[in-house]
Amino acid sequence: MWIVLFVFGGVIGLYLFLLHFLPRYLSPEAVRRPLQWTHWGSGALVLVTVLISSSSWDLSIRYPTLFSFVIVGSGFIAGLRVKLALIFGKGRLLAHWQSLLTSLLIPVLFVWAIFHQRDIEYWDADVSVEVTKHTDPSSGSLTTWVTLYQSQGILFEQHIGYLHATKANLYDHDHTNEDFNNKEWWHTVRHVTVEADSLRGVVQHPEGDYPFVVSKHWNPSS
């Protein structure tokens, strides 16, 4: 517990130190426009991302750690604009509070990013595959969930469903679902293609192609 508090305190201290130290070596006129556009752009990005991810579109942020850095960076730039007297009036007050609240938000962002990291075993520009194992406390039985996500734009991804072998594929490969449930097996997968409308796809593996279906609820007999 004390180590965690020490790390959080160190990160917040570094944030405030750089905010106080860096403006001494920056020329206000040289950085006026870059800081302004970066501040506006990062602030708009944060606002739009939060609104979209909290909507009913079933979209989640694909890169929680990167998004956390954007939030902290936006607050840091806001503080630089205030320190260099590059913003005035109500904008200055808002930038001051943004900078201050960002420093207090760092531990929250850290915990949020950690808890939003998933067991992603395969990832490309279009899809990602998460393999998680759950043990029933009452029966002790182990269940493996192979979850497929499809990217939506650059920042978001959508939960498509649970991936499992087709009947035909089970006939040809007796242990296909066992392969899918093996995390290490996914590390050698070449490519995954999926049709979101038909909820069918193919895993391209050095051992061959593995057709699969995607269901919203786990149902190996589908």
C-alpha positions in Angstrom: 0.0 0.0 0.0 2.8 2.4 0.9 4.6 1.6 -2.3 1.5 2.5 -4.4 1.1 5.7 -2.5 4.8 6.5 -3.0 4.5 5.9 -6.8 1.3 8.0 -7.1 2.9 10.8 -5.1 6.1 10.7 -7.2 4.1 10.9 -10.5 2.0 13.8 -9.2 5.2 15.5 -7.9 6.9 15.1 -11.2 3.8 16.5 -13.0 3.8 19.6 -10.8 7.6 20.0 -10.9 7.7 19.9 -14.7 4.8 22.4 -14.8 6.8 24.7 -12.7 10.3 24.1 -14.2 9.7 23.8 -17.9 8.2 27.3 -18.6 11.5 28.8 -17.6 13.1 27.5 -20.8 10.2 28.1 -23.2 9.7 31.2 -25.3 6.0 32.3 -25.0 5.8 33.6 -28.5 7.5 30.5 -30.1 5.1 28.1 -28.4 1.9 30.2 -28.4 0.2 28.6 -31.4 1.5 25.0 -30.9 0.3 25.0 -27.3 -3.1 26.5 -28.3 -3.8 24.1 -31.1 -2.6 21.1 -29.1 -4.7 22.1 -26.1 -7.9 22.6 -28.2 -7.3 19.4 -30.1 -6.6 17.2 -27.0 -9.5 18.7 -25.1 -11.9 18.1 -28.0 -10.6 14.5 -28.4 -11.1 13.8 -24.7 -14.6 15.2 -24.7 -15.7 13.4 -27.9 -14.2 10.1 -26.7 -15.9 10.2 -23.3 -19.3 11.1 -24.9 -19.1 8.3 -27.4 -17.8 5.6 -25.0 -20.6 6.5 -22.5 -23.3 6.3 -25.2 -25.6 3.4 -26.0 -23.5 2.4 -29.1 -21.7 -0.4 -27.2 -18.3 1.1 -28.0 -15.3 1.0 -25.7 -12.0 2.8 -25.7 -9.4 0.5 -27.5 -6.3 2.0 -25.9 -7.1 3.0 -22.2 -3.4 3.7 -21.4 -2.9 6.0 -24.4 -6.2 7.8 -23.6 -5.0 8.4 -20.1 -1.9 10.0 -21.4 -4.0 12.2 -23.6 -6.0 13.4 -20.6 -2.8 14.1 -18.6 -1.1 15.7 -21.6 -4.1 18.0 -22.1 -4.0 19.1 -18.5 -0.3 19.6 -18.6 -0.5 21.8 -21.7 -3.3 23.8 -20.1 -1.0 24.5 -17.2 1.8 25.6 -19.5 -0.5 28.1 -21.2 -1.4 29.5 -17.8 2.2 29.6 -16.5 3.4 31.3 -19.7 0.5 33.8 -19.6 -0.8 32.7 -23.0 -4.4 32.5 -22.1 -6.7 35.1 -20.5 -10.1 35.7 -19.0 -12.4 32.8 -18.3 -10.2 30.6 -20.5 -7.3 31.1 -18.1 -9.5 30.1 -15.1 -10.7 27.0 -16.8 -7.2 26.0 -17.9 -5.9 26.6 -14.3 -8.6 24.2 -12.9 -8.0 21.7 -15.6 -4.3 21.6 -14.8 -4.9 21.3 -11.1 -7.6 18.6 -11.4 -5.5 16.6 -13.8 -2.8 16.2 -11.1 -5.5 14.9 -8.7 -6.9 12.6 -11.4 -3.6 10.8 -12.2 -4.2 8.0 -9.6 -7.8 7.5 -10.9 -6.6 7.3 -14.5 -3.9 4.8 -13.5 -6.4 2.5 -11.7 -8.9 2.9 -14.6 -6.3 1.9 -17.2 -5.2 -1.1 -15.2 -8.7 -2.4 -14.8 -9.5 -1.9 -18.4 -6.6 -3.9 -19.7 -7.9 -7.2 -21.0 -6.2 -10.6 -21.7 -5.8 -9.8 -25.4 -4.0 -12.7 -27.1 -4.4 -11.6 -30.7 -4.6 -8.1 -32.1 -4.5 -6.4 -35.5 -5.9 -3.3 -37.0 -9.3 -4.8 -37.5 -10.0 -7.2 -34.6 -8.7 -8.4 -31.3 -9.3 -11.6 -29.4 -9.5 -11.9 -25.6 -9.1 -15.2 -23.9 -10.2 -15.3 -20.2 -10.7 -18.2 -17.9 -13.3 -18.3 -15.1 -13.5 -20.8 -12.2 -16.9 -21.5 -10.7 -16.4 -21.1 -6.9 -19.2 -23.6 -6.1 -18.3 -26.4 -8.5 -14.7 -25.6 -9.3 -15.3 -26.0 -13.0 -13.2 -24.0 -15.4 -14.9 -22.1 -18.3 -12.9 -20.3 -21.0 -14.4 -17.4 -22.9 -12.9 -16.4 -26.2 -14.2 -12.9 -27.0 -14.0 -11.1 -30.3 -13.8 -7.3 -30.6 -13.9 -5.4 -33.9 -12.3 -2.0 -34.2 -14.5 1.0 -34.9 -12.4 3.9 -36.2 -9.0 4.5 -34.5 -10.0 4.9 -30.9 -12.9 2.5 -30.3 -13.8 -1.1 -30.6 -17.1 -3.0 -30.3 -17.8 -6.3 -28.6 -18.9 -8.7 -31.3 -19.4 -11.9 -29.2 -17.9 -15.2 -28.2 -15.9 -17.2 -30.7 -16.1 -20.9 -31.1 -15.5 -23.6 -33.8 -18.2 -24.4 -36.3 -19.7 -27.9 -36.4 -17.8 -28.7 -39.7 -14.6 -27.6 -38.2 -15.1 -29.7 -35.1 -15.6 -32.7 -37.4 -12.3 -32.0 -39.2 -10.3 -31.0 -36.1 -11.2 -32.8 -32.9 -9.5 -30.3 -30.7 -10.3 -27.0 -32.4 -12.1 -25.4 -29.4 -9.2 -26.6 -27.2 -6.9 -24.7 -29.6 -9.1 -21.6 -29.4 -9.0 -21.8 -25.6 -5.2 -22.0 -25.6 -3.7 -18.5 -25.1 -0.3 -19.5 -26.5 -2.0 -20.9 -29.7 -3.2 -17.4 -30.5 0.3 -16.0 -30.5 1.1 -17.9 -33.7 -2.1 -16.9 -35.5 -1.5 -15.2 -38.8 -4.8 -13.4 -39.4 -8.4 -13.3 -38.3 -11.2 -12.4 -40.7 -14.8 -12.0 -39.6 -18.1 -10.9 -41.2 -20.0 -8.9 -38.7 -23.3 -9.4 -40.4 -23.1 -13.2 -40.7 -21.1 -13.6 -37.5 -18.8 -16.1 -39.2 -15.1 -15.9 -39.9 -11.8 -17.8 -40.3 -8.6 -17.9 -38.2 -5.6 -18.3 -40.4 -3.0 -20.4 -38.6 0.2 -22.1 -39.8 -1.6 -25.5 -39.2 -4.4 -24.5 -41.5 -7.6 -22.4 -41.6 -10.1 -22.7 -38.7 -13.6 -21.5 -39.5 -15.6 -20.2 -36.5 -18.9 -18.7 -35.6 -19.6 -15.9 -33.2 -22.5 -16.0 -30.7 -23.7 -13.4 -28.3 -24.0 -16.1 -25.7 -21.6 -19.0 -25.3 -23.1 -22.0 -27.1 -20.7 -24.6 -28.5 -23.4 -26.4 -30.3 -24.3 -23.5 -32.6 
